[in-house]
Amino acid sequence: MKNHIQFDLLKPELYNKYIEIGTNAYNQHYTHLWPNGDTSTYIKNSFTKKVLLDEEKDQNTLLYLIKIDSAYVGLLKITLHKQVQEYSKTDALYLDKIYILNEFSGKGIGTKSLRFVKKIANEHSKKVIFLESMQKGLALPFYLSNLFIIVANTQVPFNNVLEEEKPMYLLRKKL
C-alpha cells in the first residue's frame, strides 16, 4: 500500500470517530455471529462513550485509530500487560481488537498494524503477543501467515452468539 498509514492514539475528541469505525467494521465482518444479525450486545460492550472513558482511564489499555492519509479506516485495542497461559503480565501483550473497514481490507493495513503492535511489544520488552481469532473466516489464515500459531481453543464470551459461531482460537507469536 503506497498511502501513508498512521496510528493515532485515541483522544476524547475522536471518541465518536472510534465508535463509528468500530461499529461499522464490526458490523461489516461479524453480523453472522448473532441471531438476526443483532450485534447490539457487542457494540454496547465495546463501542460506547462510557466504555471508552473506562478504557482510557486504564493505563494498561492502548486505543488507536488507523488512518490512511486523512481517512480513518480501522482501529486497534491493545492490553499492554496481560498474563496469558504460562506467560506473565511482564512478558505478554494482548491484541484485543484489530478492525479494518471492509473497503480497506486486503490492502496491507492489517500487516502494517501487526508490525506496529510488534513495535509496541518490543518497546515494552515483551516476549510474546497473544490474540484471539474466530475459527471460521478470513482473519485466521491472515494471522497464521503472519507467524502466529494456535495455542488453545476459546469461544466468544457472549451467551447470545449463535452456538455454531462461538468457536475461537487463542494465537501466539513469540518475539
GROMACS elastic network, one bead per residue, 0.5 to 0.9 nm:
[ bonds ]
;  ai    aj funct       b0    kb
    1     4     6  0.80576   500
    1     5     6  0.87392   500
    1   107     6  0.59403   500
    1   108     6  0.59164   500
    1   109     6  0.76990   500
    2     5     6  0.88162   500
    3    68     6  0.62188   500
    3    69     6  0.64859   500
    4    67     6  0.80787   500
    4    68     6  0.55274   500
    4    69     6  0.56176   500
    5    66     6  0.70361   500
    5    67     6  0.56173   500
    5    69     6  0.67402   500
    5   109     6  0.76199   500
    5   112     6  0.80332   500
    5   113     6  0.89773   500
    6    65     6  0.83039   500
    6    66     6  0.59698   500
    6    67     6  0.52211   500
    6    68     6  0.65032   500
    6    69     6  0.80306   500
    7    64     6  0.58656   500
    7    65     6  0.57468   500
    7    67     6  0.62114   500
    7    68     6  0.89970   500
    7    75     6  0.83357   500
    7    76     6  0.85832   500
    7   113     6  0.83076   500
    7   116     6  0.82190   500
    8    11     6  0.84572   500
    8    63     6  0.84157   500
    8    64     6  0.52427   500
    8    65     6  0.51573   500
    8    66     6  0.64198   500
    8    67     6  0.72251   500
    9    62     6  0.73497   500
    9    63     6  0.59477   500
    9    65     6  0.65552   500
   10    13     6  0.82710   500
   10    14     6  0.63155   500
   10    15     6  0.71850   500
   10    18     6  0.77883   500
   10    56     6  0.83134   500
   10    62     6  0.80176   500
   10    63     6  0.54899   500
   10    64     6  0.51779   500
   10    65     6  0.64303   500
   11    14     6  0.54714   500
   11    15     6  0.68175   500
   11    56     6  0.87184   500
   11    63     6  0.89023   500
   11    64     6  0.89493   500
   12    15     6  0.52752   500
   12    16     6  0.84313   500
   12    52     6  0.87209   500
   12    53     6  0.83522   500
   12    56     6  0.89991   500
   13    16     6  0.74404   500
   13    17     6  0.84757   500
   14    17     6  0.52058   500
   14    18     6  0.62057   500
   14    19     6  0.86607   500
   14    65     6  0.85943   500
   15    18     6  0.50729   500
   15    19     6  0.61219   500
   15    20     6  0.85163   500
   15    48     6  0.84822   500
   15    49     6  0.67715   500
   15    52     6  0.72713   500
   16    19     6  0.51076   500
   16    20     6  0.60693   500
   16    21     6  0.85905   500
   16    48     6  0.86270   500
   16    49     6  0.78450   500
   17    21     6  0.60114   500
   17    22     6  0.83450   500
   17    65     6  0.84161   500
   17    72     6  0.79276   500
   18    21     6  0.52161   500
   18    22     6  0.58582   500
   18    23     6  0.82993   500
   18    47     6  0.76627   500
   18    64     6  0.82924   500
   18    65     6  0.65387   500
   18    72     6  0.86821   500
   18    74     6  0.82493   500
   18    75     6  0.71428   500
   19    22     6  0.51968   500
   19    23     6  0.58758   500
   19    24     6  0.83606   500
   19    43     6  0.87111   500
   19    46     6  0.84113   500
   19    48     6  0.64057   500
   19    49     6  0.78167   500
   19    52     6  0.87088   500
   20    23     6  0.52802   500
   20    24     6  0.59909   500
   20    25     6  0.84248   500
   20    47     6  0.80918   500
   21    24     6  0.52227   500
   21    25     6  0.59068   500
   21    26     6  0.83186   500
   21    65     6  0.84387   500
   21    72     6  0.74715   500
   21    73     6  0.69618   500
   21    74     6  0.60704   500
   21    75     6  0.72560   500
   21    99     6  0.82806   500
   21   100     6  0.80833   500
   21   101     6  0.71849   500
   22    25     6  0.52803   500
   22    26     6  0.59134   500
   22    27     6  0.83993   500
   22    43     6  0.83510   500
   22    46     6  0.82687   500
   22    47     6  0.66008   500
   22    74     6  0.70573   500
   22    75     6  0.67566   500
   22    99     6  0.66990   500
   22   100     6  0.82109   500
   22   101     6  0.83907   500
   23    26     6  0.52450   500
   23    27     6  0.60319   500
   23    28     6  0.85180   500
   23    43     6  0.64068   500
   23    46     6  0.86273   500
   23    47     6  0.66185   500
   24    27     6  0.51847   500
   24    28     6  0.60732   500
   24    29     6  0.87541   500
   24   101     6  0.69891   500
   24   102     6  0.89039   500
   25    28     6  0.50655   500
   25    29     6  0.63657   500
   25    30     6  0.84552   500
   25    73     6  0.87292   500
   25    74     6  0.72929   500
   25    99     6  0.59294   500
   25   100     6  0.58277   500
   25   102     6  0.66065   500
   26    29     6  0.53529   500
   26    30     6  0.56321   500
   26    31     6  0.75921   500
   26    39     6  0.83811   500
   26    42     6  0.88741   500
   26    43     6  0.83180   500
   26    99     6  0.68906   500
   26   100     6  0.84559   500
   26   101     6  0.82020   500
   27    30     6  0.54860   500
   27    31     6  0.54203   500
   27    32     6  0.89680   500
   27    37     6  0.84604   500
   27    39     6  0.70730   500
   28    31     6  0.70226   500
   28   101     6  0.72992   500
   28   102     6  0.63964   500
   29    32     6  0.79095   500
   29    99     6  0.88731   500
   29   101     6  0.85879   500
   29   102     6  0.74550   500
   30    33     6  0.57156   500
   30    34     6  0.78168   500
   30    37     6  0.82201   500
   30    39     6  0.79512   500
   31    34     6  0.57173   500
   31    35     6  0.83469   500
   31    36     6  0.80833   500
   31    38     6  0.67103   500
   31    39     6  0.61605   500
   32    35     6  0.76822   500
   32    36     6  0.81139   500
   32    37     6  0.58341   500
   32    38     6  0.89084   500
   32   162     6  0.84004   500
   32   165     6  0.79598   500
   33    37     6  0.70670   500
   33    38     6  0.87598   500
   33    39     6  0.81865   500
   33   161     6  0.56447   500
   33   162     6  0.56728   500
   33   163     6  0.85730   500
   33   164     6  0.84127   500
   33   165     6  0.54587   500
   33   166     6  0.74818   500
   34    38     6  0.56272   500
   34    39     6  0.61611   500
   34   160     6  0.69941   500
   34   162     6  0.56023   500
   34   165     6  0.82919   500
   35    38     6  0.60807   500
   35    39     6  0.84514   500
   35   160     6  0.75098   500
   35   161     6  0.68892   500
   35   162     6  0.62672   500
   36    39     6  0.87653   500
   38    41     6  0.77418   500
   39    42     6  0.55533   500
   39    43     6  0.62459   500
   39    44     6  0.86204   500
   39   161     6  0.89930   500
   40    44     6  0.58239   500
   40    45     6  0.84396   500
   41    44     6  0.52706   500
   41    45     6  0.63334   500
   41    46     6  0.87118   500
   41   158     6  0.79408   500
   41   160     6  0.82522   500
   42    45     6  0.51235   500
   42    46     6  0.60194   500
   42    47     6  0.80069   500
   42   158     6  0.79575   500
   43    46     6  0.50784   500
   43    47     6  0.51030   500
   43    48     6  0.72430   500
   44    47     6  0.60303   500
   44    48     6  0.61507   500
   44    51     6  0.81938   500
   45    48     6  0.73594   500
   45    51     6  0.68561   500
   46    51     6  0.62514   500
   46    52     6  0.78627   500
   47    50     6  0.84312   500
   47    51     6  0.65038   500
   47    52     6  0.70621   500
   48    51     6  0.52420   500
   48    52     6  0.62939   500
   48    53     6  0.86614   500
   49    52     6  0.50359   500
   49    53     6  0.60255   500
   49    54     6  0.85804   500
   50    53     6  0.51249   500
   50    54     6  0.62694   500
   50    55     6  0.86031   500
   51    54     6  0.52124   500
   51    55     6  0.61010   500
   51    56     6  0.85203   500
   52    56     6  0.58791   500
   52    57     6  0.85098   500
   52    63     6  0.87661   500
   53    56     6  0.52050   500
   53    57     6  0.63302   500
   53    58     6  0.89023   500
   54    57     6  0.52973   500
   54    58     6  0.66539   500
   55    58     6  0.51815   500
   55    59     6  0.81342   500
   55    60     6  0.86038   500
   55    61     6  0.62311   500
   55    62     6  0.81000   500
   55    63     6  0.81573   500
   56    59     6  0.70349   500
   56    60     6  0.89020   500
   56    61     6  0.67962   500
   56    62     6  0.74629   500
   56    63     6  0.76203   500
   57    60     6  0.87564   500
   57    61     6  0.82417   500
   58    61     6  0.55513   500
   58    62     6  0.84323   500
   59    62     6  0.74913   500
   59    80     6  0.85631   500
   60    78     6  0.81604   500
   60    79     6  0.56231   500
   60    80     6  0.52838   500
   60    81     6  0.63007   500
   60    82     6  0.86327   500
   61    77     6  0.70733   500
   61    78     6  0.56787   500
   61    80     6  0.62168   500
   61    81     6  0.85549   500
   62    76     6  0.79428   500
   62    77     6  0.57835   500
   62    78     6  0.50632   500
   62    79     6  0.64777   500
   62    80     6  0.72950   500
   63    75     6  0.74574   500
   63    76     6  0.57942   500
   63    78     6  0.65011   500
   64    74     6  0.85442   500
   64    75     6  0.54915   500
   64    76     6  0.50467   500
   64    77     6  0.64975   500
   64    78     6  0.85398   500
   65    72     6  0.65769   500
   65    73     6  0.76224   500
   65    74     6  0.59108   500
   65    76     6  0.64581   500
   66    71     6  0.85123   500
   66    72     6  0.57136   500
   66    73     6  0.56873   500
   66    75     6  0.51843   500
   66    76     6  0.73441   500
   66   100     6  0.81805   500
   66   109     6  0.84883   500
   66   113     6  0.81469   500
   67    70     6  0.65147   500
   67    71     6  0.54699   500
   67    73     6  0.56757   500
   67    74     6  0.71369   500
   67    75     6  0.86259   500
   68    71     6  0.53203   500
   68    72     6  0.63518   500
   68    73     6  0.68266   500
   68   109     6  0.89962   500
   69    72     6  0.83067   500
   72    75     6  0.83288   500
   73    99     6  0.85798   500
   73   100     6  0.58807   500
   73   101     6  0.56149   500
   73   102     6  0.88658   500
   73   103     6  0.85905   500
   73   104     6  0.67282   500
   73   109     6  0.89239   500
   74    98     6  0.73897   500
   74    99     6  0.53052   500
   74   101     6  0.58140   500
   74   104     6  0.85390   500
   74   109     6  0.87651   500
   75    97     6  0.73570   500
   75    98     6  0.58050   500
   75    99     6  0.54061   500
   75   100     6  0.65954   500
   76    95     6  0.76660   500
   76    96     6  0.75615   500
   76    97     6  0.52690   500
   76    99     6  0.66953   500
   76   100     6  0.89475   500
   76   113     6  0.80382   500
   76   117     6  0.88165   500
   77    94     6  0.87820   500
   77    95     6  0.62726   500
   77    96     6  0.52854   500
   77    98     6  0.67195   500
   78    93     6  0.73778   500
   78    94     6  0.59084   500
   78    96     6  0.54928   500
   78    97     6  0.70434   500
   78    98     6  0.88983   500
   78   117     6  0.79886   500
   79    82     6  0.64967   500
   79    93     6  0.60383   500
   79    94     6  0.50700   500
   79    95     6  0.63376   500
   79    96     6  0.67314   500
   80    89     6  0.81168   500
   80    90     6  0.88229   500
   80    92     6  0.75226   500
   80    94     6  0.64882   500
   80    95     6  0.84056   500
   80   120     6  0.84819   500
   80   121     6  0.76934   500
   80   124     6  0.80425   500
   80   126     6  0.89783   500
   81    88     6  0.80801   500
   81    90     6  0.60297   500
   81    91     6  0.74746   500
   81    92     6  0.59590   500
   81    93     6  0.53755   500
   81    94     6  0.72871   500
   81   126     6  0.87497   500
   82    87     6  0.82795   500
   82    88     6  0.68528   500
   82    90     6  0.75531   500
   82    91     6  0.80776   500
   82    92     6  0.56749   500
   82    93     6  0.59304   500
   82    94     6  0.63320   500
   83    86     6  0.75339   500
   83    87     6  0.56280   500
   83    90     6  0.77901   500
   83    91     6  0.78577   500
   83    92     6  0.63302   500
   83    93     6  0.83480   500
   83    94     6  0.88477   500
   84    87     6  0.53229   500
   84    88     6  0.67041   500
   84    89     6  0.75984   500
   84    92     6  0.68686   500
   84    93     6  0.87706   500
   84    94     6  0.83488   500
   84   130     6  0.77291   500
   85    88     6  0.80810   500
   87    90     6  0.78967   500
   87    91     6  0.58517   500
   87    92     6  0.59751   500
   87   127     6  0.85144   500
   87   128     6  0.80387   500
   88    91     6  0.52406   500
   88    92     6  0.62084   500
   89    92     6  0.54561   500
   89    93     6  0.75303   500
   89   126     6  0.89669   500
   90    93     6  0.83144   500
   90   124     6  0.84855   500
   90   125     6  0.80780   500
   90   126     6  0.67938   500
   90   127     6  0.85739   500
   91   124     6  0.87289   500
   91   125     6  0.72464   500
   91   127     6  0.50725   500
   91   128     6  0.64105   500
   91   129     6  0.87411   500
   92   121     6  0.81450   500
   92   126     6  0.55994   500
   92   127     6  0.62209   500
   92   128     6  0.51003   500
   92   129     6  0.58296   500
   92   130     6  0.71296   500
   93   117     6  0.88897   500
   93   120     6  0.88747   500
   93   121     6  0.63475   500
   93   124     6  0.87950   500
   93   126     6  0.65958   500
   93   127     6  0.83051   500
   93   128     6  0.64742   500
   93   130     6  0.63056   500
   93   131     6  0.87675   500
   94   128     6  0.86232   500
   94   129     6  0.57171   500
   94   131     6  0.57430   500
   94   132     6  0.89353   500
   95    98     6  0.73695   500
   95   117     6  0.77210   500
   95   129     6  0.71102   500
   95   130     6  0.61783   500
   95   131     6  0.50501   500
   95   132     6  0.79896   500
   96   130     6  0.85798   500
   96   131     6  0.63034   500
   96   132     6  0.75432   500
   97   131     6  0.82270   500
   97   132     6  0.88287   500
   98   110     6  0.77739   500
   98   113     6  0.79645   500
   98   114     6  0.88621   500
   99   110     6  0.85752   500
  100   103     6  0.83188   500
  100   104     6  0.65928   500
  100   105     6  0.62741   500
  100   109     6  0.78189   500
  100   110     6  0.75735   500
  101   104     6  0.55489   500
  101   105     6  0.64970   500
  102   105     6  0.51147   500
  102   106     6  0.85826   500
  103   106     6  0.85661   500
  104   107     6  0.60867   500
  104   108     6  0.86823   500
  104   109     6  0.75685   500
  105   108     6  0.75713   500
  105   109     6  0.71461   500
  105   110     6  0.76525   500
  106   109     6  0.73661   500
  106   110     6  0.78164   500
  107   110     6  0.78710   500
  107   111     6  0.88461   500
  108   111     6  0.53064   500
  108   112     6  0.62877   500
  108   113     6  0.85571   500
  109   112     6  0.51368   500
  109   113     6  0.59553   500
  109   114     6  0.86072   500
  110   114     6  0.61946   500
  110   115     6  0.86563   500
  110   142     6  0.85106   500
  111   114     6  0.51695   500
  111   115     6  0.63554   500
  111   116     6  0.87142   500
  111   142     6  0.85987   500
  111   146     6  0.76789   500
  112   115     6  0.50031   500
  112   116     6  0.62071   500
  112   117     6  0.86889   500
  113   117     6  0.62327   500
  113   118     6  0.85791   500
  114   118     6  0.60976   500
  114   119     6  0.85737   500
  114   146     6  0.83157   500
  115   119     6  0.61859   500
  115   120     6  0.87582   500
  116   119     6  0.50322   500
  116   120     6  0.64321   500
  116   121     6  0.86935   500
  117   120     6  0.51165   500
  117   121     6  0.61923   500
  117   122     6  0.86333   500
  117   129     6  0.84509   500
  118   122     6  0.60924   500
  118   123     6  0.85481   500
  118   126     6  0.89932   500
  118   129     6  0.75875   500
  118   175     6  0.79441   500
  119   122     6  0.50815   500
  119   123     6  0.61544   500
  119   124     6  0.87143   500
  120   123     6  0.50236   500
  120   124     6  0.63767   500
  120   125     6  0.86945   500
  120   126     6  0.86913   500
  121   124     6  0.52051   500
  121   125     6  0.62199   500
  121   126     6  0.51200   500
  121   127     6  0.77998   500
  121   128     6  0.77420   500
  121   129     6  0.72804   500
  121   175     6  0.84076   500
  122   126     6  0.57446   500
  122   127     6  0.79495   500
  122   175     6  0.78346   500
  123   126     6  0.77316   500
  126   129     6  0.75988   500
  126   174     6  0.89180   500
  126   175     6  0.73703   500
  127   173     6  0.86897   500
  127   174     6  0.59581   500
  127   175     6  0.52093   500
  128   172     6  0.67436   500
  128   173     6  0.55871   500
  128   175     6  0.54000   500
  129   148     6  0.86415   500
  129   171     6  0.82890   500
  129   172     6  0.56940   500
  129   173     6  0.52332   500
  129   174     6  0.65052   500
  129   175     6  0.75396   500
  130   148     6  0.84084   500
  130   170     6  0.70262   500
  130   171     6  0.55892   500
  130   173     6  0.65311   500
  130   174     6  0.88295   500
  131   148     6  0.88991   500
  131   169     6  0.84232   500
  131   170     6  0.59387   500
  131   171     6  0.53889   500
  131   172     6  0.66760   500
  131   173     6  0.88697   500
  132   140     6  0.89756   500
  132   154     6  0.79300   500
  132   155     6  0.89004   500
  132   168     6  0.65506   500
  132   169     6  0.55235   500
  132   171     6  0.58333   500
  132   172     6  0.87614   500
  133   136     6  0.83994   500
  133   137     6  0.87979   500
  133   139     6  0.65576   500
  133   140     6  0.58946   500
  133   143     6  0.82748   500
  133   167     6  0.88804   500
  133   168     6  0.54601   500
  133   169     6  0.54210   500
  133   170     6  0.66821   500
  133   171     6  0.73976   500
  134   137     6  0.66208   500
  134   138     6  0.87356   500
  134   139     6  0.72478   500
  134   140     6  0.67384   500
  134   155     6  0.80429   500
  134   156     6  0.82276   500
  134   165     6  0.80692   500
  134   166     6  0.77226   500
  134   167     6  0.63442   500
  134   169     6  0.63403   500
  135   139     6  0.86421   500
  135   140     6  0.66427   500
  135   153     6  0.88250   500
  135   165     6  0.83933   500
  135   166     6  0.84924   500
  135   167     6  0.57909   500
  135   169     6  0.60334   500
  136   139     6  0.81482   500
  136   140     6  0.73006   500
  136   165     6  0.78854   500
  136   167     6  0.80824   500
  136   168     6  0.80237   500
  137   140     6  0.65658   500
  137   141     6  0.81327   500
  138   141     6  0.60273   500
  138   142     6  0.66554   500
  139   142     6  0.51237   500
  139   143     6  0.62979   500
  139   144     6  0.87147   500
  140   143     6  0.52264   500
  140   144     6  0.61781   500
  140   145     6  0.85697   500
  140   169     6  0.85345   500
  141   144     6  0.50325   500
  141   145     6  0.60170   500
  141   146     6  0.85754   500
  142   145     6  0.51728   500
  142   146     6  0.63968   500
  143   147     6  0.66592   500
  143   148     6  0.55642   500
  143   149     6  0.80183   500
  143   171     6  0.81631   500
  144   147     6  0.52125   500
  144   149     6  0.61344   500
  144   150     6  0.81051   500
  144   171     6  0.85753   500
  145   148     6  0.73100   500
  146   173     6  0.86312   500
  147   172     6  0.85255   500
  147   173     6  0.64045   500
  147   174     6  0.87582   500
  148   171     6  0.58204   500
  148   172     6  0.51935   500
  148   174     6  0.79942   500
  149   170     6  0.84064   500
  149   171     6  0.52486   500
  149   172     6  0.53877   500
  149   173     6  0.64658   500
  150   153     6  0.80622   500
  150   169     6  0.62606   500
  150   170     6  0.59363   500
  150   172     6  0.65611   500
  151   169     6  0.73328   500
  151   170     6  0.57361   500
  151   171     6  0.55492   500
  151   172     6  0.65969   500
  152   168     6  0.86631   500
  152   169     6  0.57310   500
  152   170     6  0.50691   500
  152   171     6  0.72016   500
  153   167     6  0.72052   500
  153   168     6  0.59834   500
  153   170     6  0.60896   500
  154   157     6  0.87382   500
  154   166     6  0.83105   500
  154   167     6  0.61431   500
  154   169     6  0.53146   500
  154   170     6  0.63246   500
  155   158     6  0.86854   500
  155   165     6  0.86031   500
  155   169     6  0.73513   500
  156   159     6  0.81080   500
  156   161     6  0.73275   500
  156   165     6  0.81673   500
  156   167     6  0.66600   500
  156   168     6  0.66429   500
  157   161     6  0.83892   500
  157   166     6  0.80261   500
  158   161     6  0.58834   500
  158   166     6  0.85012   500
  159   162     6  0.82592   500
  159   163     6  0.85056   500
  160   163     6  0.81466   500
  161   164     6  0.84755   500
  161   165     6  0.68744   500
  161   166     6  0.64000   500
  162   165     6  0.53421   500
  162   166     6  0.65043   500
  163   166     6  0.54435   500
  163   167     6  0.81753   500
  164   167     6  0.71818   500
  165   168     6  0.84704   500
